[in-house]
Amino acid sequence: MEDLSLKHVNLEKSENLERHRTEGFSSSKALVVRRGAPFKVSLQLEGRPFNPKTDSLRIKIMLGRLYVIMPVTFSKDVSSSHWKAYIDPEGLNLKSPSIFISSPASALVGCYRFKLCVFSQDSQKTCAFGKFILLCNPWCREDAVFIPFEDQREEYVQNDSGLLFMGTAMNLVSRPWSFDQYEPGVLETCLNLLQVSPQHQKNSRMDYLNRNNPVYISRVVSAMINSEDDRGVLKGNWSGDYEQGVHPSMWTGSGDILKQWAQSGYRPVKYGQCWVFAAVMCTVMRVLGIPCRVVTNFNSAHDTNGNLVIEEYYTETGQKLKRSKDSIWNFHVWVECFMTRRDLGSGMDSWQVLDPTPQERSGGVFCCGPAPVKAIKDRRIDLFFDIPFVYAEVNADVHSIVVSEGRVLSYSTDTEKVGSLICTKAVGFPRHQNITGDYKHIKSPTPSRSSTMSGDSTIRTERSKGLLVFLNLDKAPVAGEPVRFTVKVINKQSVAKMMRVHLNAQAKEYYNSPSDTFWETHGVIKLAPMEAKVVHQQILPVQYEDVVGDNLINLAVVLEDMASHERVLASDEFNIASPQLTIEISDEDSIVCNKEQTATVTFTNPFSHPVSGVLTVAGAGLIQGKVHYRMLPLRPGGRVEQHITFIPSMVGTKMLQASLSLTNINSSIRGFKMVSIQRA
């Protein structure tokens, strides 16, 4: 009788990728599946057919030096806590039987090898080998990362593009970002990130055993995105000098960063700032199957001494000073990951804050989280991880102090400025979703300072015993237009007052104290008893264009009662909205895979002088790599069009994004277009 031998194992890639919702990883050489769900492999036998009565199959699953050996049974009863392999007796092909391998919902994430052996009745054995990558499974109810809504799984796991929010709460800037998790090599690099981590290098066995837990995985990734303690992905730089690398604002996606890191032998990529760290971490978590979203906290406090107070100092003419180690960033970007917190008991599940930007050490390492958003809201600072630090970022009080020659002239407290808006991209739509109420109990504005939104305007007000001052932007400022605002002064007393008025504008980066004053004006006004006066002011484009660009403006007014020398301060920080690139696609309702399409990118120069630069166009699943075009000098008000051809390679909704880096002004102009691609 002919011997039975096992020639080959077919991983049934296309069927498994579809079943496990991993079709995006089809370019990977390995089979990519999710834990807690069976996947199918088919055996190619030689010699006689398989005889279920006399022959048997055994499989060995290996991750590093860890392994499990199990028989292949004919029982379809799978366990959510154990590995299981079975043959479905229905439709059994004895020359090429199919085996289903089922992993537990808490299986270890990583790249597995398996050895499949067939034993015949005379104890002869032949074996075949295979490989598969196992990820977390948000579709599996028993998995700690299970998220119950399909639209959220599509957004937070499968979506390979998104928006990052910057600027200010009053004037949001939507920056397109390509997460690139399906680009060739990105999956392998994300898995290698776990292998390069100090935890794996120190004790690979313990690292593998801990990879069942998304809490552990997320802390490892949070530390590995920055390079402060390890061979992490990105080197942070907030110095303003980026000559040794790439300016953080020039990155448009995670793929270039992760590929550069891998190709350099895991040397840190230069440079990153908060939104770059967060966006790259979002890519890694989505690749690993852990639902993740990028979150922006506007007016984010960095409270170095933990007293929940940030002090800001001004001169008597309204110039903001650099005096304190504490600071407020106009915005700070982190991520949230969705997971069960079995280590904390019930009530702390759902979204968890993780912040890969290196700010403070956690457990001796530059990482932050996972901190349950629910714990931050309820100030549960007794729980893990890093809740006090994140709580301060969204809740610290601000003390504004006017000083002169070491003397305090005025002092006011603001309990509402920090964490004024916390937002993320809305599910399924290119706009922001306000999640401030998830982090804090929203209070009504305090009497000392109110911030109200009316159309595009915002009001800042400070009170003193005798005076009330309002600083009011007429509308959200736009590049190329004057910044128009009013100062409203109210005399609350029944005596006339002579007032000195000092107005001061300074350019500032979102993370830093302002630079020198670039615009100021001073004057004197007279107020009758109980009188209110409104002063109209404007800062012209020619006055701010050369200093602002992608930066913001700190605007302050200091009023001085010339009789009592009482002073009162009102201030605001705002960004100037950049012009947008517009992208139009011909026949955008009939775009199909593998067919050439044309897009037109249009830019109109709003600046008061000619501009030139380089236009870069990219889009995961639409364009291989990036395409660059040089833009010749364009006069003020001039309009230019650039036609681009692209061939979509993937079905689904993809982002085509364009950025124009101007050579003679500190500004990048961006635009994006969501493209829906159908099967041919």
Rosetta blueprint (number, residue, H / E / L):
1 M L
2 E L
3 D L
4 L E
5 S E
6 L E
7 K E
8 H E
9 V E
10 N E
11 L L
12 E L
13 K H
14 S H
15 E H
16 N H
17 L H
18 E H
19 R H
20 H L
21 R L
22 T L
23 E H
24 G H
25 F H
26 S L
27 S L
28 S L
29 K L
30 A L
31 L E
32 V E
33 V E
34 R E
35 R L
36 G L
37 A L
38 P E
39 F E
40 K E
41 V E
42 S E
43 L E
44 Q E
45 L E
46 E E
47 G E
48 R L
49 P L
50 F L
51 N L
52 P L
53 K L
54 T L
55 D L
56 S E
57 L E
58 R E
59 I E
60 K E
61 I E
62 M E
63 L E
64 G L
65 R L
66 L E
67 Y E
68 V E
69 I E
70 M E
71 P E
72 V E
73 T E
74 F L
75 S L
76 K L
77 D L
78 V L
79 S L
80 S L
81 S L
82 H L
83 W L
84 K E
85 A E
86 Y E
87 I E
88 D L
89 P L
90 E L
91 G L
92 L L
93 N L
94 L L
95 K L
96 S L
97 P L
98 S E
99 I E
100 F E
101 I E
102 S E
103 S L
104 P L
105 A L
106 S L
107 A L
108 L L
109 V L
110 G E
111 C E
112 Y E
113 R E
114 F E
115 K E
116 L E
117 C E
118 V E
119 F E
120 S L
121 Q L
122 D L
123 S L
124 Q L
125 K E
126 T E
127 C E
128 A E
129 F E
130 G E
131 K E
132 F E
133 I E
134 L E
135 L E
136 C L
137 N L
138 P L
139 W L
140 C L
141 R L
142 E L
143 D L
144 A L
145 V L
146 F L
147 I L
148 P L
149 F L
150 E H
151 D H
152 Q H
153 R H
154 E H
155 E H
156 Y H
157 V H
158 Q H
159 N L
160 D L
161 S E
162 G E
163 L E
164 L E
165 F E
166 M E
167 G E
168 T E
169 A L
170 M L
171 N E
172 L E
173 V E
174 S E
175 R E
176 P E
177 W E
178 S E
179 F L
180 D L
181 Q L
182 Y L
183 E L
184 P L
185 G L
186 V H
187 L H
188 E H
189 T H
190 C H
191 L H
192 N H
193 L H
194 L H
195 Q H
196 V H
197 S L
198 P H
199 Q H
200 H H
201 Q H
202 K H
203 N L
204 S H
205 R H
206 M H
207 D H
208 Y H
209 L H
210 N H
211 R L
212 N L
213 N L
214 P H
215 V H
216 Y H
217 I H
218 S H
219 R H
220 V H
221 V H
222 S H
223 A H
224 M H
225 I H
226 N E
227 S L
228 E L
229 D L
230 D L
231 R L
232 G L
233 V L
234 L E
235 K E
236 G E
237 N L
238 W L
239 S L
240 G L
241 D L
242 Y L
243 E L
244 Q L
245 G L
246 V L
247 H L
248 P H
249 S H
250 M H
251 W L
252 T L
253 G E
254 S H
255 G H
256 D H
257 I H
258 L H
259 K H
260 Q H
261 W H
262 A H
263 Q H
264 S L
265 G L
266 Y L
267 R L
268 P L
269 V E
270 K E
271 Y E
272 G E
273 Q L
274 C H
275 W H
276 V H
277 F H
278 A H
279 A H
280 V H
281 M H
282 C H
283 T H
284 V H
285 M H
286 R H
287 V H
288 L L
289 G L
290 I L
291 P L
292 C E
293 R E
294 V E
295 V E
296 T E
297 N E
298 F E
299 N E
300 S E
301 A E
302 H E
303 D L
304 T L
305 N L
306 G L
307 N L
308 L L
309 V E
310 I E
311 E E
312 E E
313 Y E
314 Y E
315 T L
316 E L
317 T L
318 G L
319 Q L
320 K E
321 L E
322 K L
323 R L
324 S L
325 K L
326 D L
327 S E
328 I E
329 W E
330 N E
331 F E
332 H E
333 V E
334 W E
335 V E
336 E E
337 C E
338 F E
339 M E
340 T L
341 R L
342 R L
343 D L
344 L L
345 G L
346 S L
347 G L
348 M L
349 D L
350 S E
351 W E
352 Q E
353 V E
354 L E
355 D L
356 P L
357 T L
358 P L
359 Q L
360 E L
361 R E
362 S E
363 G L
364 G L
365 V E
366 F E
367 C L
368 C L
369 G L
370 P L
371 A E
372 P E
373 V H
374 K H
375 A H
376 I H
377 K H
378 D L
379 R L
380 R L
381 I L
382 D L
383 L L
384 F L
385 F L
386 D L
387 I H
388 P H
389 F H
390 V H
391 Y H
392 A H
393 E H
394 V H
395 N H
396 A L
397 D E
398 V E
399 H E
400 S E
401 I E
402 V E
403 V E
404 S E
405 E L
406 G L
407 R E
408 V E
409 L E
410 S E
411 Y E
412 S E
413 T E
414 D E
415 T L
416 E L
417 K L
418 V L
419 G L
420 S L
421 L E
422 I E
423 C E
424 T E
425 K E
426 A L
427 V L
428 G L
429 F L
430 P L
431 R L
432 H E
433 Q E
434 N E
435 I L
436 T H
437 G H
438 D H
439 Y H
440 K L
441 H L
442 I L
443 K L
444 S L
445 P L
446 T L
447 P L
448 S L
449 R L
450 S L
451 S L
452 T L
453 M E
454 S E
455 G L
456 D L
457 S E
458 T E
459 I E
460 R E
461 T E
462 E E
463 R E
464 S L
465 K L
466 G L
467 L E
468 L E
469 V E
470 F E
471 L E
472 N E
473 L E
474 D L
475 K L
476 A L
477 P L
478 V E
479 A L
480 G L
481 E L
482 P L
483 V E
484 R E
485 F E
486 T E
487 V E
488 K E
489 V E
490 I E
491 N E
492 K L
493 Q L
494 S L
495 V L
496 A L
497 K E
498 M E
499 M E
500 R E
501 V E
502 H E
503 L E
504 N E
505 A E
506 Q E
507 A E
508 K E
509 E L
510 Y L
511 Y L
512 N L
513 S L
514 P L
515 S L
516 D L
517 T E
518 F E
519 W E
520 E E
521 T E
522 H E
523 G E
524 V E
525 I E
526 K E
527 L E
528 A L
529 P L
530 M L
531 E L
532 A E
533 K E
534 V E
535 V E
536 H E
537 Q E
538 Q E
539 I E
540 L L
541 P H
542 V H
543 Q H
544 Y H
545 E L
546 D L
547 V L
548 V L
549 G L
550 D L
551 N L
552 L E
553 I E
554 N E
555 L E
556 A E
557 V E
558 V E
559 L E
560 E E
561 D E
562 M L
563 A L
564 S L
565 H L
566 E L
567 R E
568 V E
569 L E
570 A E
571 S E
572 D E
573 E E
574 F E
575 N E
576 I L
577 A E
578 S L
579 P L
580 Q E
581 L L
582 T E
583 I E
584 E E
585 I E
586 S L
587 D L
588 E H
589 D H
590 S H
591 I L
592 V E
593 C L
594 N L
595 K L
596 E L
597 Q E
598 T E
599 A E
600 T E
601 V E
602 T E
603 F E
604 T E
605 N L
606 P L
607 F L
608 S L
609 H L
610 P L
611 V E
612 S E
613 G E
614 V E
615 L E
616 T E
617 V E
618 A E
619 G L
620 A L
621 G L
622 L L
623 I L
624 Q L
625 G L
626 K E
627 V E
628 H E
629 Y E
630 R E
631 M E
632 L E
633 P E
634 L E
635 R L
636 P L
637 G L
638 G L
639 R E
640 V E
641 E E
642 Q E
643 H E
644 I E
645 T E
646 F E
647 I L
648 P L
649 S L
650 M L
651 V L
652 G E
653 T E
654 K E
655 M E
656 L E
657 Q E
658 A E
659 S E
660 L E
661 S E
662 L E
663 T L
664 N L
665 I L
666 N L
667 S L
668 S E
669 I E
670 R E
671 G E
672 F E
673 K E
674 M E
675 V E
676 S E
677 I E
678 Q E
679 R L
680 A L
